[in-house]
Amino acid sequence: MMKKQNSTVTYFGNKNIHWLGVMMLGLVGAASAQAVDSVSKVNRNSHTANQPTTAVIAPSDPLTAPAASGSASGSVLNTTQPETAESVGATIVDPATADVVQVVEPAADQAPPPVRDASLSFKTLAPAGTMELRGVQSSAQMTFTVRSDEVVSKATLNLDYTVSPALLPLLSHIKVYLNDELMGIVPVTQDLVGKKGNINLPLDAHFITDFNRLRLELVGHYKDVCEDPTHSSIWIDISKTSSVDLTFQGLDIQNDLSDFPEPFFDSRDSRQLNLPMIFAAAPDNDQQRAAAILASWFGVQAQWRGQNFPVLYNQLPDRNAIVFATNQQRPDFLQNYPQVEAPTVEMISHPDNPYIKLLLVLGRDDKDLLTAVQGIADGELLFRGQSVTIDNVKQLQPRQPYDAPNWVRTDRPVRLSELASYPEQLSVSGGRLPPIDLDMKLPPDLFMLRSKGITLDLKYSYTPPPYVDDSRLNVSLNSRFIQAFPLKPYESKVSQVLHIPLIQGLTSSDDEVLIPAFQLGGNNTLTFDFDFVSNIGASTTDVCRTMTAIKHEAVIDDSSTIDFTGYRHYLAMPALKTFASSGFPFSRMADLSETLIVMPENPSAEQLTMLFNVLGQIGSNVGYPALGVELTNKTDNQQYANKDILLLSNMPKEFNADNKVQVLIDQAKSQLNTPERNNLELRTIDLVTQDADSPNTDAAPQAHAEVTSDGAIGAITEFQSPYNDQRSVVALMASGDSGYKLLDVAWRDSGKRAAIAGSVSIVRNSGVNSLRVGDIYYVGSLPWWEKMWYRLSVHPVLLAVVAVFSVILVALMLWRGLRLISRRRLSAGEPSASENSGVIK
C-alpha cells in the first residue's frame, strides 16, 4: 500500500470563527488540538481572499530509510509518520491589525521552512515604456504570480512617483488595488505637488493568490469645476524604480506526480528554470542522451524564461533536482534504495530537507532510463501518485521537416488564432486600446526574395465611432509600419486583404504596400493598433460640457489568415546567428532526428551542462523535445554521413579542421586566422552570390595571430560537413572547464547569445566577438532560373550588361527574323523561272 505524504497547512477561517477558535483553544484543550489536526488537511489551493489570517506549517519528517522493496508498479516510499497535536502549535493574530501571515515554528528535529525575499521591480512588471497615469487613461495594471509550493507571508508596495504641479491637493490621489481589493490610497499633498514622492504601502498578504493583479488608478483634478478630463496637466508619472517586495515561505508539499512538472518547473515562476541533473559518475552515452532529452523537454516548458541544468556527480543538491540512477549505478545517497523492475519515475523528498524534492528517473539499465524519459516527454498528463512505471512508449507518427510547433506552418494558410499564446489575445477593450501583438517564428532558411509579398487576409470588428474622424487601424510588422485602415462610423465588421511585401517592387496599389529592403527574420511580431480619436474635452472657451468616456471594443477575427505557402528553403551558410536564435540547422527536424551529438569519452560536468543548456534552448525555440537525437563518442564515418553534427569534443581528424575551422583552442594556446574584411550579415547579398567552390576573397585569411594566455576562452564555429554538402557541423570548443563555464554563461545570456553570428564567435570575459571566415556554402535548393536571376539581381552593373546584351541579342534575332519574313514575301510575289523563260506567241 502506498502512504501519501500530506501537506499540513492549516488555515483558520474569517473573523467570526477566528475569535471562536481562541475560545475553543482556551476552554476545550484537547478538543482544540483535534480540530487543528482536522483543519490541517486543507490544501493550499483553498487559500483565497476571504480565508485565513494564520498559517500553521508542520513539515513532515525527512527521508530516513527506504521503504519495502519495489514492485512492478514502482517502489513505494514512506516519508511521514502520524502527526500528533503536540507536534504543532498556533499563533492567533487579529487580521484587523496584522499584515503578516504568521507561521508556527516546526518541531525541533525538523528543518525550518525556507524563507526568501524577492523584490519585483516595475521594470519587469510594468508595460514597456513610460508608466504614466493620465486623465482618461488613469489606470495601469501589473501582474505577478506565486509558485504552488510557496505562500506569501508579507507584501509591501514601494512606490516612487512624480506629481503634476497642476493637480489639486486633497482632491487628487492614487488608489491601489490588489486583485480588485482596495489596499490603500496615496494622497497628493501640498508639499508633493510638482515633486517626487515615495511611499511604502503594506499589502494584505491574505489576498495574494497564484495569479495576482496590482492596479494603480489616478483620481486627478486641476480645477474645482468645469475641467477637461483629457487636459494635459492631469498626470502622475510612476517610476520604474518602484517595486513590490514579497516574503515567500516554502510549503512541504506532497510527493505526488499528479501536478507534474511541478514543483520542478512551475509555470507561475517567471524566473529562469534552474534544475540540477545528478549522476553517480560520468554518465555513458545512453544516460547522456536520456538527460539531454529530458533537458530539452524542460526547455519546452520553460519557454522564454531560460533554463540552466547544472550537472553534479554523486552530490546532493540544494534545490529541486533530477537524479538518474540504475540498479547497478546510483549515487551514494540512493545506495540502499530499493531496486526497480521497470522504467520508473518517482518523486521523493530530499534526505536532509523535506522542502526540497527529487525526481528519480530509475531503471534496471540505461535502456530503461531512456524509456522513462520518453514516458515523461509523451505521457506526463497520465502521471499520478508518488511513483509511476513506464510500460511502453511508441511514436505514432514520425516528425516532418519544418513542423516545429512554435514555427508558423508554411504548407498551408495559418489562422491568426493559432498564433495567439493566451486566450482573448485577439481582443482589446477600454478607453485607450493597447496594441494586439502576435509573435511569428519562421524557419530561418525560408527564401523570400523575388516575392510579391505575404498575403494577410484580415477580418476585424470594432465599436464604430459616432462620426467620421481620424480613427484607424495601424498594421505594422517588426515595428515597421505597413498600412492603416480607416475605422468608419457606419461599419463594424471589415475584411481586408493585405500584402506584406518582402522587397521593393515596381507597382503599388491601395491593397499593396511596398517597403524598401524589407525582410522577415526568424522571430517576428505582427502588431494591430486600433487608434480611436477622442473628442472628450472638445468644448469651446467658457462653455462647460460634460462627456462620458466611451469604452471601445476591437477584435481581430479568429478566421483571419496569413499565408506563407509556396516559399522554398535556401540559405547561405555558415550562419551561427540562426543556430543561436532558432537552433538551425538542427531544428529543421523538431525532434532533432537528423542530429548527431559527438561527446568525449569522459565528459566533464561543465561539458554536459553546456550540452543540456543548448538542447534546452533549442527545445524552447521549437516547442518539442529532442526525442530523436543521437549521441556518440566514437568516430564513425557512416554515422556522420547524413547528420548535422553538434560537436563538444576534440576535433576529429576526419573533419579536416585545419582548413575548415579558423579557431583552434588547445588549453591556454589560441590561434586565429583573421580576414581583412568581414560582414556578419547572414543574408548579405555579396556573400550569397558566391559559389561554394569559388574562393572567398573577403573572408580569406589575411593575417595569422597566435596568442598564449592563462585566461579562459571559448568559441563556437560552424562549417560544412565533410561527409555531406547539405549538412553542417557546429563545434562548441573551450580552453578547459573554465572555458566551458564561460561559454555556458554567454549562451544563457540572451544579449550575448544574440551577438553570436557569422562562422566563428569568440567568447571571452569581455563579451562575444563574431566574424565570418572560411568558405560559403548553401543548404536547401532553388530552381536554376531562380538561382540565376537571384545572383544577377545583386550585381547591378553585371545585370545592366546582361540586360543590354540581351536586348541587343533579341533585337538581332528580331531583325533577322523580320528580314527572313520579308524575303519570303518578296520571293512569293516574283514570277518563277519557267514563266520568265516561256515563248511569246
C-alpha positions in Angstrom: 0.0 0.0 0.0 1.2 3.5 -0.8 1.2 6.0 2.0 0.8 9.6 0.9 2.7 12.4 2.5 0.2 15.1 3.3 0.9 18.8 3.3 0.0 20.0 6.8 -1.0 23.6 6.0 -3.8 24.9 8.3 -5.8 28.0 7.6 -8.2 29.4 10.1 -11.4 30.9 8.9 -12.7 34.5 8.8 -13.1 36.9 11.6 -16.2 35.4 13.1 -14.8 31.9 13.7 -11.3 33.4 14.4 -12.3 34.5 17.9 -14.4 31.4 18.3 -11.2 29.4 17.8 -9.5 31.4 20.6 -12.2 30.5 23.0 -12.2 26.9 21.9 -8.4 26.7 22.5 -8.8 28.2 25.9 -11.7 26.1 27.1 -11.5 22.7 25.5 -7.8 22.0 25.2 -7.5 18.5 23.7 -10.6 19.0 21.6 -9.0 22.1 20.0 -5.9 20.1 19.1 -8.1 17.6 17.2 -9.8 20.5 15.5 -6.4 21.9 14.4 -5.4 18.4 13.1 -8.6 18.1 11.0 -8.4 21.5 9.6 -4.7 20.9 8.6 -5.7 18.8 5.7 -7.0 21.8 3.8 -5.0 22.2 0.6 -3.1 25.4 -0.2 -5.3 26.0 -3.2 -8.1 27.0 -0.9 -6.1 30.0 0.2 -8.4 32.7 -1.0 -9.0 36.3 -0.2 -11.7 35.7 2.5 -9.7 32.9 4.2 -7.2 32.7 7.0 -5.3 35.1 9.0 -2.8 32.4 10.2 -1.0 29.6 8.5 0.2 26.6 10.6 3.0 24.8 8.9 4.0 21.4 10.2 6.6 19.8 7.8 6.8 16.1 7.5 9.8 14.0 8.6 12.7 13.9 6.2 13.6 10.7 4.4 15.4 8.5 7.0 15.1 5.0 5.5 13.9 3.3 2.3 10.5 1.6 2.1 9.9 -2.0 1.3 11.2 -3.4 -1.9 9.6 -2.1 -5.0 7.1 -3.9 -7.2 6.3 -3.9 -10.9 4.5 -0.6 -10.4 7.5 1.1 -8.8 9.0 1.4 -5.4 7.0 3.0 -2.6 8.5 5.5 -0.2 7.1 6.2 3.2 8.4 9.6 4.3 5.9 10.5 7.1 4.8 9.4 10.5 1.4 10.1 12.0 1.2 13.6 13.4 0.0 14.5 16.8 -1.4 17.6 18.2 1.7 18.2 20.3 3.8 18.5 17.1 2.2 21.7 16.0 1.2 24.9 17.7 -0.7 28.0 16.6 -0.5 31.8 17.0 -3.7 33.6 16.5 -3.4 37.1 15.0 -6.2 39.7 14.6 -6.5 40.4 10.9 -7.5 43.9 11.5 -4.1 44.8 12.9 -1.7 42.4 11.2 -0.4 42.4 7.6 1.9 39.4 8.1 0.8 35.7 7.9 2.4 34.3 11.0 3.8 30.7 10.8 4.1 28.1 13.5 7.6 27.0 14.3 8.3 23.4 13.2 9.3 20.7 15.6 12.8 20.8 16.9 14.0 17.8 14.9 12.7 19.2 11.5 14.2 21.7 9.1 12.7 25.2 9.3 10.6 26.3 6.3 12.7 28.1 3.7 12.0 31.8 3.5 13.2 34.1 0.7 12.7 37.7 -0.1 12.1 39.0 -3.6 11.8 42.5 -5.0 9.7 42.6 -8.2 10.7 45.8 -10.0 8.3 47.7 -12.1 10.9 47.4 -14.9 9.8 43.7 -15.2 6.2 44.0 -14.1 5.1 47.2 -15.9 4.5 47.5 -19.7 7.3 48.8 -21.8 7.9 52.5 -22.0 7.0 55.3 -19.6 4.4 54.4 -17.0 2.1 57.4 -16.6 -1.4 57.8 -15.3 -3.3 60.4 -17.2 -6.9 61.8 -17.3 -8.9 59.3 -19.2 -6.0 56.8 -19.3 -6.0 56.8 -15.5 -5.2 53.3 -14.6 -2.2 50.9 -15.0 -2.1 47.2 -14.2 0.7 44.8 -13.5 0.6 41.1 -12.7 2.8 38.7 -10.7 2.5 35.1 -9.8 3.3 32.8 -6.8 4.6 29.3 -7.0 2.4 26.4 -5.9 4.9 25.3 -3.3 5.2 28.8 -1.7 3.0 31.2 0.2 3.5 34.9 0.6 3.7 35.9 4.2 4.4 39.6 3.7 4.0 42.1 0.9 4.8 45.8 0.5 4.4 48.2 -2.3 7.3 50.7 -2.7 6.0 53.4 -4.9 8.2 56.1 -6.4 6.2 58.8 -8.3 6.2 62.4 -9.5 3.1 64.5 -9.3 2.0 67.1 -11.9 2.3 70.7 -10.4 -1.2 71.4 -11.6 -3.0 68.8 -9.6 -5.1 70.0 -6.6 -4.1 68.5 -3.2 -6.7 66.6 -1.3 -8.9 66.2 -4.4 -6.3 64.2 -6.2 -5.0 60.8 -5.2 -3.9 57.3 -6.3 -5.9 54.2 -5.4 -4.0 51.0 -5.1 -5.9 47.7 -5.8 -4.7 44.1 -5.3 -6.9 41.6 -7.0 -9.7 44.2 -7.1 -9.4 44.8 -3.4 -8.6 48.3 -2.3 -5.3 48.2 -0.4 -4.8 51.9 0.3 -4.8 55.4 -1.0 -1.7 57.6 -1.9 -2.8 61.2 -1.4 -1.4 64.2 -3.3 -0.4 66.6 -0.6 0.7 70.2 -0.9 4.3 69.5 -0.4 4.4 66.9 -3.1 2.9 68.9 -5.9 5.4 69.1 -8.7 7.9 67.0 -6.8 9.0 63.4 -6.5 7.4 61.3 -3.7 7.9 57.9 -2.2 5.6 55.7 -0.1 5.7 52.2 1.4 2.3 50.8 1.4 1.7 47.4 3.1 -0.4 44.9 1.1 -2.6 42.4 2.8 -1.0 39.0 2.0 -4.2 37.2 2.5 -5.5 38.5 -0.8 -2.5 37.1 -2.7 -3.2 34.0 -4.8 -1.4 32.1 -7.5 -2.1 34.9 -10.1 -2.3 38.5 -8.9 -3.2 41.8 -10.4 -1.8 45.1 -8.9 -3.7 48.1 -10.3 -3.0 51.8 -9.8 -5.8 54.2 -10.5 -5.5 58.0 -10.6 -8.2 60.4 -9.4 -6.8 63.7 -10.7 -8.3 67.2 -10.7 -6.8 70.5 -11.7 -10.0 72.7 -11.3 -12.9 72.6 -8.9 -15.5 72.9 -11.7 -15.7 72.7 -15.5 -12.5 70.8 -16.0 -11.4 68.9 -19.1 -10.7 65.3 -18.2 -8.3 65.0 -21.1 -6.3 68.1 -20.1 -2.5 67.5 -20.4 -1.9 68.7 -16.8 -3.6 65.7 -15.3 -0.8 63.2 -14.8 1.3 61.3 -12.3 4.5 59.6 -13.5 5.2 56.2 -11.9 9.0 55.5 -11.8 10.2 52.1 -12.9 12.3 52.0 -9.7 9.1 51.2 -7.9 8.7 47.6 -6.7 6.6 45.0 -4.9 8.6 43.4 -2.1 7.4 39.9 -1.1 8.5 37.5 1.5 7.9 33.9 0.4 7.7 30.8 2.7 8.1 27.3 1.3 5.5 24.7 1.8 6.1 21.0 2.4 4.0 19.6 -0.5 3.0 16.0 -1.1 5.2 13.7 -3.1 2.6 13.4 -5.8 3.2 13.4 -9.6 -0.4 14.5 -10.3 0.8 18.1 -10.7 4.0 17.2 -12.6 6.1 19.0 -13.8 5.5 21.0 -10.5 7.5 21.6 -8.4 10.5 21.0 -10.7 9.0 23.5 -13.1 6.2 25.9 -12.1 4.6 28.0 -14.9 3.8 30.6 -12.2 7.5 31.2 -11.7 8.9 33.8 -14.1 12.5 33.3 -13.1 15.0 31.2 -15.1 14.5 27.5 -14.6 17.4 26.1 -12.5 17.2 22.4 -12.3 20.4 20.3 -11.5 21.0 16.9 -13.1 22.6 14.4 -10.8 24.6 11.3 -11.8 26.6 8.7 -9.8 29.6 9.4 -12.0 30.4 10.5 -15.6 27.4 9.1 -17.5 27.7 6.9 -20.6 26.1 7.7 -23.9 22.7 6.4 -23.1 22.5 8.2 -19.8 23.7 11.4 -21.5 21.1 11.0 -24.2 18.3 10.4 -21.6 19.3 13.5 -19.7 19.6 15.5 -22.9 16.1 14.6 -24.0 14.7 15.5 -20.6 16.6 18.8 -20.6 15.0 19.7 -24.0 11.6 18.8 -22.6 12.0 21.1 -19.7 13.2 23.7 -22.1 9.9 23.4 -23.9 8.1 24.0 -20.6 10.4 27.0 -19.7 9.8 28.8 -23.0 11.0 32.4 -22.7 12.2 32.1 -19.1 15.5 30.4 -20.0 17.0 27.3 -18.4 20.0 26.0 -16.6 20.8 22.4 -15.9 24.0 22.2 -13.8 25.4 18.7 -13.6 26.5 17.2 -10.3 28.3 13.9 -9.8 27.4 12.0 -6.6 26.2 15.0 -4.8 23.0 16.1 -3.0 21.6 19.3 -4.4 20.5 22.4 -2.6 17.3 22.7 -4.6 14.7 20.6 -6.5 16.7 18.3 -8.9 16.6 15.3 -11.1 18.5 12.1 -10.3 19.4 9.4 -12.9 20.1 6.0 -11.4 20.1 2.4 -12.5 20.1 -0.7 -10.2 23.9 -1.0 -10.6 24.9 2.6 -10.9 23.4 5.2 -8.5 24.6 8.0 -6.2 25.7 7.1 -2.6 22.6 8.7 -1.1 20.5 6.1 -3.0 22.7 3.0 -2.4 20.1 1.5 -0.1 17.2 2.5 -2.1 15.0 -0.4 -3.4 15.8 -1.7 -6.9 13.2 -1.4 -9.6 11.9 -3.9 -12.0 10.8 -1.5 -14.8 11.4 2.1 -16.0 10.3 4.2 -13.1 9.7 7.8 -12.3 9.3 8.7 -8.7 9.2 11.8 -6.5 10.8 11.8 -3.1 11.9 14.4 -0.5 15.5 15.4 0.0 17.1 13.2 2.7 18.0 16.3 4.7 15.4 18.8 3.8 11.7 17.9 3.2 11.1 21.2 1.3 13.4 20.1 -1.5 12.1 17.4 -3.9 14.0 15.0 -6.0 12.7 13.4 -9.3 14.1 10.0 -9.6 14.5 8.6 -13.1 15.2 4.9 -12.3 15.7 1.8 -14.4 17.3 -1.6 -14.4 19.8 -0.4 -17.0 20.4 2.6 -19.3 17.7 1.5 -21.8 15.2 1.8 -19.0 16.3 5.3 -18.4 15.7 6.2 -22.0 12.2 4.7 -21.8 11.4 6.5 -18.6 12.5 9.9 -20.1 10.4 9.2 -23.2 7.5 8.5 -21.0 7.9 11.9 -19.3 8.1 13.6 -22.6 5.0 11.9 -24.0 2.8 10.9 -21.1 3.2 13.3 -18.2 -0.5 14.0 -18.2 -1.2 10.4 -17.1 1.1 10.7 -14.1 -0.4 10.3 -10.6 0.7 9.2 -7.2 4.2 9.2 -5.9 5.6 6.7 -8.3 4.8 5.5 -11.9 6.3 3.0 -14.2 6.5 3.4 -18.0 5.3 0.3 -19.6 5.6 1.3 -23.2 6.3 4.3 -25.4 5.6 4.4 -29.1 5.8 7.3 -31.6 2.7 7.0 -33.6 3.8 9.3 -36.5 7.3 10.5 -37.4 8.0 14.2 -37.5 8.3 16.0 -40.8 10.8 18.8 -41.7 9.8 22.3 -40.5 6.8 21.1 -38.5 8.1 22.6 -35.2 5.0 23.5 -33.0 6.4 27.0 -32.4 7.0 27.7 -36.1 4.5 29.1 -38.4 3.3 26.5 -40.8 4.4 27.0 -44.4 2.4 24.2 -46.0 -1.0 25.9 -45.6 -2.5 29.3 -44.6 -2.3 29.9 -40.8 -5.2 31.3 -38.8 -4.2 34.2 -36.6 -5.8 32.4 -33.7 -3.1 29.7 -34.0 -0.5 32.4 -33.3 -2.2 33.6 -30.1 -0.3 32.5 -26.9 -3.2 33.1 -24.5 -7.0 33.3 -24.6 -8.6 36.6 -25.6 -5.3 37.9 -27.1 -7.0 39.0 -30.3 -9.5 41.3 -28.4 -9.0 44.5 -26.6 -11.3 47.0 -24.7 -11.1 50.2 -22.8 -10.7 53.9 -23.4 -7.3 53.8 -25.0 -6.8 50.4 -26.6 -3.4 48.7 -26.2 -2.0 47.1 -29.4 -2.5 43.5 -30.3 0.8 41.8 -30.7 1.3 38.4 -32.4 4.6 36.6 -32.4 5.6 34.6 -35.5 8.6 32.3 -35.7 9.6 31.3 -39.2 12.1 28.7 -40.4 15.3 30.7 -40.8 16.1 29.3 -44.2 12.9 30.4 -45.8 13.8 32.0 -49.1 11.6 35.1 -49.7 13.3 37.2 -52.2 11.6 38.0 -55.6 8.3 37.6 -53.9 5.2 39.8 -54.4 4.6 39.6 -50.7 2.8 37.6 -48.0 -1.0 37.7 -48.1 -2.7 38.6 -44.9 -6.5 38.1 -45.1 -7.6 40.3 -42.2 -11.0 40.4 -40.7 -11.8 42.6 -37.7 -14.7 44.1 -35.7 -14.8 47.3 -33.6 -17.2 49.7 -32.0 -17.8 52.3 -34.7 -17.0 55.9 -33.9 -20.0 58.3 -33.8 -18.9 60.2 -36.9 -16.2 60.2 -39.5 -12.9 61.1 -37.9 -9.2 60.0 -38.0 -9.8 56.8 -36.1 -7.8 54.0 -37.8 -6.3 50.6 -37.5 -2.5 50.6 -37.9 -0.8 47.4 -39.0 2.9 47.0 -38.5 5.5 44.2 -38.7 8.6 44.2 -36.6 7.9 47.9 -35.6 7.8 48.8 -39.3 4.5 50.5 -40.4 2.7 48.7 -43.2 -0.7 50.2 -43.7 -3.6 52.0 -42.0 -7.3 51.3 -42.4 -9.9 53.9 -41.5 -12.4 53.0 -38.8 -15.7 54.2 -40.3 -18.8 55.0 -38.3 -21.1 53.0 -40.5 -19.2 49.8 -40.4 -18.5 47.4 -37.5 -17.1 44.5 -39.5 -14.4 44.8 -42.1 -12.4 42.3 -44.2 -9.2 43.4 -45.9 -6.6 41.5 -48.0 -3.1 42.9 -47.2 0.1 42.0 -49.0 3.1 42.2 -46.7 6.0 42.9 -49.1 9.5 41.5 -48.8 11.4 43.8 -51.1 10.9 47.0 -53.1 8.6 46.3 -56.1 7.7 48.2 -59.3 3.9 48.7 -58.8 1.7 49.9 -55.9 -2.0 50.0 -55.2 -4.3 50.6 -52.4 -4.2 47.0 -51.2 -0.4 46.5 -51.6 2.2 48.4 -49.6 5.8 48.1 -50.6 8.5 48.8 -48.1 12.1 49.2 -49.4 14.6 46.4 -48.5 12.1 44.8 -46.0 12.7 41.2 -45.0 11.2 38.9 -42.4 13.5 37.3 -39.9 13.3 34.2 -37.8 11.4 35.9 -34.9 8.7 38.5 -35.9 6.0 40.5 -34.3 2.8 41.4 -36.1 1.0 44.4 -34.5 -2.6 45.7 -34.8 -3.1 49.0 -33.2 -6.7 50.4 -33.0 -6.4 54.1 -32.6 -9.7 55.8 -31.8 -9.8 59.6 -31.8 -11.3 61.0 -28.6 -13.5 64.1 -28.7 -13.8 64.4 -24.9 -12.9 67.9 -23.7 -13.5 69.5 -27.1 -15.5 72.3 -25.5 -15.3 75.9 -26.6 -13.9 78.6 -24.4 -16.1 79.4 -21.4 -18.6 76.7 -22.4 -18.7 73.7 -20.0 -19.7 70.4 -21.4 -19.6 67.1 -19.6 -19.0 63.9 -21.6 -18.5 60.3 -20.6 -15.6 58.4 -21.9 -16.5 55.8 -24.4 -15.4 52.2 -23.8 -14.1 50.9 -27.1 -14.0 47.3 -28.2 -12.0 45.8 -31.0 -11.5 42.2 -32.1 -9.3 40.5 -34.7 -11.4 37.7 -36.1 -10.1 34.2 -35.5 -10.6 33.2 -39.1 -8.1 35.8 -40.3 -5.2 34.1 -42.1 -1.6 34.7 -43.1 -0.2 32.7 -45.9 3.5 31.6 -46.2 2.9 28.8 -48.7 5.0 28.4 -51.8 8.3 29.5 -50.4 11.4 27.4 -50.8 14.2 26.7 -48.3 17.6 28.1 -49.2 20.2 29.7 -47.0 23.9 30.7 -47.2 26.0 29.1 -44.5 27.8 29.3 -42.1 25.1 31.2 -40.2 25.7 30.9 -36.4 23.0 33.6 -35.9 20.3 31.1 -36.9 21.9 28.5 -34.6 21.8 30.9 -31.7 18.3 32.2 -32.3 16.4 29.1 -33.5 18.7 26.1 -33.3 19.1 25.8 -37.1 20.2 23.5 -38.8 19.4 21.0 -36.1 15.9 22.3 -35.5 14.9 21.6 -39.2 13.5 18.4 -37.6 11.7 19.4 -34.4 12.7 16.2 -32.6 16.3 16.6 -33.8 16.1 13.2 -35.5 18.7 14.3 -38.1 21.2 15.5 -35.4 24.2 13.6 -34.1 26.0 14.9 -30.9 29.7 14.0 -30.6 30.9 13.9 -27.0 34.2 13.0 -25.4 34.5 9.5 -23.7 34.6 11.0 -20.2 32.8 14.3 -20.4 33.2 16.8 -17.6 30.3 18.2 -15.7 30.8 21.6 -17.4 30.6 20.0 -20.9 27.4 18.2 -20.0 25.9 21.3 -18.5 26.7 23.1 -21.8 25.1 20.3 -23.8 21.9 20.3 -21.7 21.6 24.0 -21.8 22.0 24.1 -25.6 19.3 21.4 -26.1 17.1 23.1 -23.6 17.3 26.4 -25.5 16.6 24.6 -28.8 13.6 22.9 -27.2 12.2 26.3 -26.1 12.6 27.6 -29.6 10.9 24.8 -31.5 8.4 23.7 -28.8 9.2 20.0 -29.0 11.7 17.7 -27.1 14.7 16.2 -28.8 13.3 12.6 -28.8 15.1 11.7 -32.0 18.6 13.0 -31.1 21.6 10.6 -31.3 24.7 10.7 -29.3 28.1 9.1 -29.7 31.8 9.3 -28.6 33.1 7.2 -31.5 34.5 8.2 -34.9 32.2 6.5 -37.4 32.2 8.0 -40.9 29.0 6.1 -41.8 27.2 7.6 -38.7 28.3 11.1 -39.7 27.1 10.8 -43.3 23.5 12.1 -43.2 23.5 14.0 -39.9 24.0 17.6 -38.8 26.7 17.3 -36.2 26.9 19.1 -32.8 30.5 18.7 -31.5 31.6 19.1 -27.9 34.9 17.2 -28.0 38.2 17.5 -29.7 38.0 18.0 -33.5 38.2 14.6 -35.2 40.9 14.4 -37.9 38.4 13.3 -40.4 36.8 16.8 -40.2 39.9 18.3 -41.8 39.8 21.0 -39.1 43.0 22.9 -40.4 41.1 24.0 -43.5 37.6 24.2 -42.2 37.9 25.7 -38.7 39.7 29.0 -38.2 39.7 28.9 -34.4 41.7 26.2 -32.6 41.7 26.2 -28.8 44.2 23.9 -27.1 44.3 24.6 -23.4 45.9 28.0 -23.0 47.0 28.4 -26.6 44.8 30.1 -29.1 45.3 30.5 -32.9 43.2 32.7 -35.1 43.3 33.4 -38.8 41.5 36.7 -39.4 40.1 38.0 -42.6 40.9 41.5 -43.9 37.2 42.4 -44.3 34.2 40.9 -42.6 30.5 41.0 -42.9 28.4 39.1 -40.4 25.0 39.7 -42.0 23.8 36.2 -42.8 21.8 37.2 -45.8 24.3 39.6 -47.2 24.0 39.8 -50.9 27.6 39.7 -51.9 28.2 36.6 -49.8 25.3 34.5 -51.0 26.1 35.1 -54.7 29.4 33.3 -54.4 29.7 29.7 -55.5 30.6 27.2 -52.8 33.6 26.1 -54.7 34.8 29.6 -55.6 37.4 31.4 -53.5 36.0 33.9 -51.0 38.4 36.8 -51.1 36.6 38.9 -48.5 36.6 36.0 -46.0 40.0 34.6 -46.9 42.5 34.8 -44.0 44.8 37.8 -44.4 46.6 37.6 -41.1 47.6 34.9 -38.6 47.7 35.6 -34.8 49.0 33.2 -32.2 48.4 34.2 -28.5 49.3 32.4 -25.3 47.2 33.3 -22.3 46.1 31.9 -19.0 42.6 33.4 -19.3 39.6 31.3 -20.2 38.3 31.4 -23.7 35.5 29.7 -25.7 34.4 29.5 -29.3 31.5 28.4 -31.4 32.2 27.7 -35.0 30.2 26.3 -37.9 31.4 24.8 -41.2 30.2 22.4 -43.9 30.2 18.7 -43.1 33.0 16.9 -45.0 30.6 13.9 -45.4 27.5 15.7 -46.9 27.5 19.1 -48.7 23.9 19.7 -47.4 24.9 19.1 -43.7 26.7 21.3 -41.2 29.0 20.9 -38.2 28.6 23.2 -35.2 31.6 22.9 -32.7 31.5 24.2 -29.1 35.1 24.4 -28.0 36.8 25.9 -24.9 40.0 26.0 -23.0 39.2 23.5 -20.3 36.4 23.5 -17.8 36.7 27.2 -17.1 36.3 27.9 -20.8 33.1 25.8 -20.9 31.8 27.7 -17.9 32.4 31.0 -19.7 30.8 29.6 -22.9 27.8 28.4 -20.9 27.3 31.8 -19.2 27.4 33.5 -22.6 24.9 31.0 -24.1 22.4 31.6 -21.3 22.7 35.4 -21.5 20.1 36.4 -24.2 22.1 39.6 -25.0 25.4 37.7 -25.6 23.6 34.9 -27.4 22.2 37.5 -29.8 25.8 38.6 -30.6 26.7 35.1 -31.9 26.8 35.3 -35.7 28.9 34.6 -38.8 31.1 31.4 -38.9 33.1 31.9 -35.7 32.2 33.5 -32.3 34.9 34.0 -29.7 33.7 34.2 -26.1 35.8 35.9 -23.5 35.2 37.7 -20.2 34.8 40.9 -22.2 32.0 39.6 -24.3 31.3 37.9 -27.7 33.2 38.8 -30.9 31.9 37.3 -34.1 33.4 37.1 -37.6 33.0 35.4 -40.9 35.9 33.3 -42.2 36.2 30.3 -44.5 34.1 29.2 -47.4 30.4 29.9 -48.1 28.1 27.0 -48.8 24.4 26.6 -49.2 21.7 24.4 -47.7 18.4 23.9 -49.5 17.7 24.2 -53.2 16.4 26.6 -55.8 15.4 26.0 -59.4 18.2 27.1 -61.8 16.3 30.0 -63.2 15.6 31.5 -59.8 19.2 31.0 -58.7 20.5 32.6 -61.9 18.1 35.6 -61.6 18.9 36.0 -57.9 22.7 36.0 -58.4 22.4 38.5 -61.2 20.0 40.8 -59.3 22.5 41.5 -56.6 25.1 42.8 -59.1 23.5 45.8 -60.8 26.4 46.5 -63.2 26.6 42.9 -64.3 22.8 42.9 -64.6 22.8 46.0 -66.7 25.5 44.5 -69.0 23.5 41.3 -69.3 20.3 43.3 -69.9 21.9 45.3 -72.7 23.4 42.2 -74.2 20.0 40.5 -74.0 18.3 43.5 -75.7 20.9 43.5 -78.5 20.6 39.8 -78.9 16.8 39.9 -79.0 17.0 42.9 -81.4 19.3 41.0 -83.7 17.1 38.0 -83.6 14.0 40.1 -84.4 15.9 41.8 -87.2 17.0 38.5 -88.7 13.5 37.2 -88.4 11.9 40.2 -90.0 14.4 40.1 -92.9 13.6 36.4 -93.4 9.9 37.1 -93.5 10.4 40.0 -95.9 12.5 37.9 -98.3 9.8 35.2 -98.3 7.1 37.7 -99.0 9.1 39.3 -101.9 10.1 35.9 -103.3 6.4 34.8 -103.3 5.5 37.9 -105.5 8.2 37.4 -108.2 7.5 35.2 -111.4 9.0 31.8 -111.4 12.0 31.0 -113.7 9.9 28.8 -116.0 7.4 31.6 -116.5 10.3 34.0 -117.4 11.7 31.6 -120.0 8.3 31.0 -121.7 7.8 31.6 -125.6 5.7 34.6 -126.6 3.4 33.8 -129.4 
